[in-house]
Amino acid sequence: MCVLPIPVKEKKLMDVKLGELPGWILMRDFTPRGIAGAFQRGYYRYYNKYVNVKKGSVAGISMVLAAYVLFNYCRCYKELKHERLRKYH
């Protein structure tokens, strides 16, 4: 049986080899509609995997909360760093 190779454009990121990566990135759609579509696909993939399940847990919600906390920590790191080095006396 002959297996036909999958075109680089249709491959998922995890299936792309390192040499094919620049060509794969250039084939992506970087228009506002393409970027919005990518975010929408990611949201639906996350929602169906962690939130919309028969036996759910707090894993989906806790990951969103952890990402929010990490994002705010990174955003305020500069101020927190100066606060840590300040002497109180």
C-alpha positions in Angstrom: 0.0 0.0 0.0 1.4 3.4 -1.0 1.1 6.2 1.6 0.9 9.7 0.1 2.8 12.4 1.9 0.8 15.1 3.6 1.4 18.6 2.2 3.3 20.8 4.7 0.4 23.3 4.8 -2.0 20.7 6.2 0.3 19.4 8.9 -0.1 20.2 12.5 2.7 22.1 14.3 3.7 19.0 16.2 4.1 17.0 12.9 6.3 19.5 11.2 10.0 18.7 11.0 12.5 21.3 11.8 13.6 21.8 8.2 10.0 22.4 7.1 9.2 24.9 9.9 10.0 28.1 7.9 7.9 27.0 5.0 5.1 26.0 7.3 5.1 29.4 9.1 5.1 31.3 5.8 1.9 29.3 4.7 -0.1 30.5 7.8 -2.8 33.1 7.4 -1.7 36.2 9.3 -4.6 38.4 8.3 -6.9 39.6 11.1 -9.5 37.1 10.0 -6.9 34.3 10.0 -5.7 35.2 13.5 -9.2 35.4 14.8 -10.0 32.0 13.4 -6.9 30.5 15.0 -8.0 31.9 18.4 -11.5 30.6 17.9 -10.2 27.1 17.0 -8.0 27.2 20.1 -10.9 28.3 22.3 -13.2 25.5 21.0 -10.5 22.9 21.3 -9.8 23.9 25.0 -13.5 24.2 25.7 -14.3 20.7 24.3 -11.3 19.1 26.0 -11.6 20.5 29.5 -15.0 22.2 30.1 -17.6 20.4 27.9 -17.0 16.9 29.3 -19.3 14.3 30.9 -17.2 13.9 34.1 -15.7 17.3 34.5 -13.3 18.6 37.1 -11.8 21.9 38.1 -8.8 21.3 35.8 -10.1 23.5 33.0 -11.1 26.4 35.2 -7.9 26.2 37.3 -5.7 26.4 34.2 -7.4 29.6 33.2 -7.0 31.0 36.7 -3.3 29.9 36.8 -2.7 31.6 33.4 -4.3 34.8 34.6 -2.2 34.9 37.8 1.0 34.2 35.8 0.1 36.9 33.3 -0.5 39.5 36.0 2.7 38.5 37.8 4.8 38.9 34.6 3.0 42.2 33.9 3.8 43.6 37.5 7.3 42.0 37.9 9.2 45.2 37.4 7.4 46.9 40.3 7.5 43.8 42.5 11.3 43.5 41.9 11.8 47.1 43.1 9.6 46.5 46.1 11.6 43.5 47.1 14.9 45.3 47.0 13.6 48.3 49.1 14.7 48.5 52.7 12.3 49.2 55.4 13.6 51.0 58.5 
